[in-house]
Amino acid sequence: MRRYLRNNPFATDEELAEKFQVSIPTIRLDRLALGIPEVRERIMTMAREARTRIRGVKAEELVGEVVELQPGVMGISILEITPEMLVQPAGVARGHYLFAQAHSLALAAVGAEVVLTSSARVRYRRPVYAGERVIARAMVKVTKGSTCLVSVHSRVSGEIVFKGQFIIITPENRSGGGIDCE
């Protein structure tokens, strides 16, 4: 269970029970015996640690909760879809919430003091509904001079719902050329 949670820290007790083909109470007892906190506590601990590494983006500008951040390398955030985020009567999340989560995570993942978006290419793969938890993972793919290419994949229950590529400029580092994403 520890090995699985190291690779999947956002797994709920229900998901663990399904994975290991045991009951939810069994998972809870095993977690307790191993000293593994419940998913909310694991997420909160990761978020506190990640917040100390955020540069270039203010906390109030972030959409979603950043739970892991390695500046210049990667970042992970979680966004719970609430009823206020929905287009009515369709009941699907407005696209700008998914974009804002991915965009703010891409900016934070670069890890520079000043970050500007040069361009973005996005794809919405499927609608997202109330109560779903969107987990976005940003990866800094290429850094060339003052320009970074950041790829973000957002998933719900492992299924990709949004993809984005962002070209981020860090004006404080003006040496070198740019990246052509085409």
KOLBALUM-284267 format. One record per residue (C-alpha): x, y, z; residue in three letters. Coordinates in Angstrom, 2 decimals, decimal comma. Example, Ala and Ser with C-alpha at 12.3 -4.5 7.8 and 13.67 -1.06 7.14 Angstrom:
# KOLBALUM-284267
px; py; pz; code
12,30; -4,50; 7,80; ALA
13,67; -1,06; 7,14; SER
END
This chain:
# KOLBALUM-284267
px; py; pz; code
0,00; 0,00; 0,00; MET
2,86; 2,38; 0,82; ARG
4,47; 1,78; -2,58; ARG
1,16; 2,33; -4,35; TYR
0,48; 5,57; -2,41; LEU
3,99; 6,84; -3,13; ARG
3,07; 6,72; -6,84; ASN
-0,62; 7,64; -6,37; ASN
-0,81; 9,95; -3,33; PRO
-4,34; 11,13; -4,19; PHE
-5,91; 7,67; -4,06; ALA
-9,00; 7,52; -1,86; THR
-9,88; 4,64; 0,45; ASP
-12,49; 3,56; -2,10; GLU
-9,90; 3,46; -4,89; GLU
-7,47; 1,55; -2,65; LEU
-10,17; -0,98; -1,74; ALA
-10,89; -1,53; -5,42; GLU
-7,18; -1,79; -6,30; LYS
-6,40; -4,33; -3,56; PHE
-9,82; -6,05; -3,79; GLN
-10,64; -5,67; -0,11; VAL
-13,28; -3,76; 1,83; SER
-13,01; -0,06; 2,68; ILE
-12,91; -0,80; 6,45; PRO
-9,94; -3,14; 5,81; THR
-8,12; -0,35; 3,97; ILE
-8,82; 2,07; 6,82; ARG
-7,51; -0,37; 9,43; LEU
-4,41; -1,12; 7,36; ASP
-3,77; 2,60; 6,81; ARG
-4,09; 3,21; 10,54; LEU
-1,72; 0,32; 11,36; ALA
0,85; 1,62; 8,85; LEU
0,51; 5,22; 10,09; GLY
-0,69; 6,46; 6,69; ILE
-3,02; 9,47; 6,95; PRO
-6,29; 9,71; 5,02; GLU
-6,28; 11,28; 1,56; VAL
-7,32; 14,79; 2,71; ARG
-4,49; 14,94; 5,23; GLU
-1,96; 13,63; 2,66; ARG
-3,09; 16,30; 0,19; ILE
-2,96; 19,08; 2,79; MET
0,58; 18,11; 3,81; THR
1,72; 18,08; 0,19; MET
0,01; 21,43; -0,45; ALA
1,73; 23,10; 2,53; ARG
5,11; 21,89; 1,30; GLU
4,41; 22,97; -2,30; ALA
3,26; 26,47; -1,28; ARG
6,70; 27,27; 0,08; THR
8,21; 26,71; -3,40; ARG
5,81; 28,86; -5,46; ILE
7,39; 31,83; -7,24; ARG
6,09; 34,06; -10,01; GLY
2,41; 33,45; -9,23; VAL
0,58; 34,82; -6,19; LYS
-1,50; 32,41; -4,14; ALA
-4,72; 34,24; -5,05; GLU
-3,91; 33,83; -8,77; GLU
-3,72; 30,05; -8,52; LEU
-6,76; 28,06; -9,55; VAL
-6,82; 24,74; -7,77; GLY
-4,70; 23,59; -4,86; GLU
-1,03; 23,08; -5,71; VAL
-0,02; 19,88; -3,93; VAL
3,40; 19,24; -5,43; GLU
5,91; 21,59; -7,00; LEU
9,47; 21,15; -8,20; GLN
10,32; 24,54; -9,74; PRO
11,73; 24,22; -13,23; GLY
10,61; 20,59; -13,41; VAL
6,95; 19,87; -12,61; MET
3,85; 20,63; -10,56; GLY
0,55; 19,01; -9,59; ILE
-2,70; 20,70; -8,58; SER
-6,20; 19,55; -7,69; ILE
-9,45; 21,33; -8,54; LEU
-12,77; 20,20; -7,08; GLU
-15,61; 21,11; -9,45; ILE
-18,36; 22,92; -7,54; THR
-21,88; 23,89; -8,70; PRO
-20,78; 27,55; -9,12; GLU
-18,35; 26,44; -11,86; MET
-21,04; 24,86; -14,04; LEU
-22,80; 25,96; -17,20; VAL
-26,52; 25,52; -16,54; GLN
-28,66; 23,64; -17,54; PRO
-25,98; 21,38; -19,11; ALA
-24,26; 20,83; -15,75; GLY
-20,72; 20,83; -17,15; VAL
-17,76; 22,83; -15,86; ALA
-16,96; 26,06; -17,69; ARG
-13,82; 25,66; -19,76; GLY
-12,09; 28,67; -18,31; HIS
-11,76; 26,91; -14,93; TYR
-9,85; 24,03; -16,53; LEU
-7,74; 26,48; -18,53; PHE
-7,03; 28,64; -15,46; ALA
-5,97; 25,63; -13,40; GLN
-3,58; 24,44; -16,13; ALA
-2,28; 27,93; -16,92; HIS
-1,57; 28,96; -13,32; SER
0,10; 25,59; -12,67; LEU
2,28; 26,02; -15,78; ALA
3,40; 29,45; -14,57; LEU
4,18; 28,10; -11,09; ALA
6,07; 25,09; -12,53; ALA
8,53; 27,37; -14,34; VAL
9,68; 28,64; -10,95; GLY
10,89; 32,11; -11,98; ALA
10,07; 35,37; -10,17; GLU
8,50; 36,92; -13,29; VAL
6,62; 34,71; -15,75; VAL
4,63; 35,74; -18,82; LEU
2,62; 33,61; -21,21; THR
3,72; 33,89; -24,83; SER
1,24; 31,39; -26,27; SER
-1,05; 28,51; -25,37; ALA
-2,43; 25,58; -27,31; ARG
-5,25; 23,74; -25,53; VAL
-7,56; 20,80; -26,18; ARG
-10,66; 19,93; -24,17; TYR
-11,11; 16,15; -24,34; ARG
-14,42; 15,64; -22,50; ARG
-16,84; 17,58; -20,29; PRO
-16,19; 17,72; -16,55; VAL
-19,10; 17,56; -14,10; TYR
-19,90; 18,74; -10,56; ALA
-18,18; 16,76; -7,85; GLY
-15,37; 15,56; -10,09; GLU
-11,79; 16,12; -8,99; ARG
-9,46; 17,40; -11,72; VAL
-5,80; 16,55; -11,17; ILE
-3,50; 18,62; -13,38; ALA
0,15; 17,70; -13,90; ARG
2,52; 20,24; -15,47; ALA
5,90; 19,23; -16,88; MET
8,56; 21,72; -17,99; VAL
9,58; 20,03; -21,24; LYS
12,14; 22,44; -22,72; VAL
13,98; 25,49; -21,44; THR
15,90; 27,57; -23,93; LYS
17,21; 30,90; -22,74; GLY
14,33; 32,90; -21,32; SER
11,64; 30,65; -22,80; THR
10,08; 27,47; -21,41; CYS
7,68; 24,97; -22,96; LEU
5,32; 23,56; -20,34; VAL
2,93; 20,69; -21,02; SER
-0,13; 20,20; -18,79; VAL
-2,42; 17,17; -18,70; HIS
-5,56; 17,32; -16,55; SER
-7,26; 14,09; -15,58; ARG
-10,43; 12,93; -13,83; VAL
-10,12; 9,39; -12,46; SER
-7,13; 8,80; -14,71; GLY
-8,92; 9,94; -17,89; GLU
-7,46; 12,95; -19,71; ILE
-10,03; 15,76; -19,86; VAL
-7,75; 18,66; -20,87; PHE
-4,35; 19,08; -22,52; LYS
-2,37; 22,28; -22,81; GLY
0,99; 23,44; -24,06; GLN
2,18; 26,80; -22,80; PHE
5,15; 28,83; -23,91; ILE
6,26; 30,82; -20,88; ILE
8,76; 33,68; -21,00; ILE
10,91; 34,67; -18,05; THR
12,04; 38,24; -18,83; PRO
14,60; 38,22; -16,01; GLU
16,67; 35,73; -18,03; ASN
16,99; 37,34; -21,47; ARG
19,86; 35,28; -22,86; SER
19,29; 32,70; -25,60; GLY
16,61; 32,16; -28,18; GLY
12,98; 31,12; -28,10; GLY
11,03; 27,93; -28,63; ILE
8,89; 27,27; -31,65; ASP
6,00; 25,08; -30,60; CYS
4,49; 24,58; -34,05; GLU
END
